Amino acid sequence: MTLSLTGTAFFALLVAVTVLAVLATLLLWARIPGPRPLRWLGRVLLIGLCQVTAICVVAVWINTSYGLYASWEDLFGRDGDTAGPVSMPGPPAQRAKFTRGDNGLRETYFHGMRSSLSGQVMVWTPPQYDDPRYRKTGFPVVMLLHGVPGSPQSWLEQGKMPGSYRKLLRAGTTRPFILAVPIINPGGVDTDCSDIRGRKVATWLASDVPELVRHHFRTASGPKSWATLGISTGGFCAAKLPLQYPKVFGAGAALDPDPLNGDGGAITDQEARRRNSPIWLVRHTHAEVALFMATSRQDRDSPPRYIEDFQREAVGSAVRLRTMLLDRGGHNYRTWVTLYPAAFAWLAEQLPGGPPAG
């Protein structure tokens, strides 16, 4: 059995190894046999062992806290059994099989016919979905977009989903949504959720994944009942996809997004990067979509000026923009979880369909 990179068992094991390394150093320091140079070499190795194990503990703690890498495959650049569209194409959306996992999530791996990409998608349905009163009701859909590095599992392990959303639902601060959690970089290739030569990731997210969800679940009709919510790179994507595909998504919530002008993005072609940025798109769109953007004053990776620049460009457009600025918080899941209540309450105002709150 492989220990999870972000699991408590692996972290506890590293702490135990670190403590044993320190104890071994104390016990063996004066007992290393041999000539003086050999004894000094042995002591240096013991000190090095203590340092390496301590660094590993700190590194794993930081990774778990900030959600940098969600799994061993994510860390080492492998996709395991779902390695990508070439090695494992997967079935088309209509024949995709969902398996039920933890927290009521259903998971599948499928091949998008329009994008020619394959990847993982997880779907969660609210309790009302199985309520006989709503057996003929279509539910709004919120697509959760992870950051890079990251994976759909990041929403579970660091983002506390769907538990955090379930609490908001019970409190009546939001409405019942289907949560769809796709991979945003199929095959491990990041394109900032854009279509580039050989990698149609925007088509994957705006066409193939919605087709999959609509085919297997009761979804509300029309783009006004579909939204995106993303963090970091996923926040950039959550802002751009409704602007690019207003006939698919009626709203998007971007939490601590990457630079909204595309600077430093994953696309190497400068013009393509610019034309796929939310700032360029809001200048050149007549889309009547709603966007929610939030960050904190302390976030160096997504400072307030990113949102302020977008806000200036959005003046005069048909985009309905709401912004939120926290006084405290870094570029991490602690901040993003703090923003959930505001983001999901806002989405409840935007997305029609489904049962009421409470």
Sequence and secondary structure as in RCSB ss.txt:
>XXXX:A:sequence
MTLSLTGTAFFALLVAVTVLAVLATLLLWARIPGPRPLRWLGRVLLIGLCQVTAICVVAVWINTSYGLYASWEDL
FGRDGDTAGPVSMPGPPAQRAKFTRGDNGLRETYFHGMRSSLSGQVMVWTPPQYDDPRYRKTGFPVVMLLHGVPG
SPQSWLEQGKMPGSYRKLLRAGTTRPFILAVPIINPGGVDTDCSDIRGRKVATWLASDVPELVRHHFRTASGPKS
WATLGISTGGFCAAKLPLQYPKVFGAGAALDPDPLNGDGGAITDQEARRRNSPIWLVRHTHAEVALFMATSRQDR
DSPPRYIEDFQREAVGSAVRLRTMLLDRGGHNYRTWVTLYPAAFAWLAEQLPGGPPAG
>XXXX:A:secstr
    TTSHHHHHHHHHHHHHHHHHHHHHTTT  SSHHHHHHHHHHHHHHHHHHHHHHHHHHHHHHHTS  SHHHH
HT  GGG  TTT     GGG   EE GGG EEEEEE TTT  EEEEEEE  GGGG GGGTT  B EEEEE  SS 
 HHHHHHTT TTHHHHHHHHHTSS   EEEEE SSGGG   TT EETTEEHHHIIIIIHHHHHHHHS B SSGGG
EEEEEETHHHHHHHHHHHH TTT SEEEEES S TT TT S SSHHHHHHTSHHHHHHT     EEEEEEETT S
SS HHHHHHHHHHHTTSS EEEEEEESS  SSHHHHHHHHHHHHHHHHHH   S    
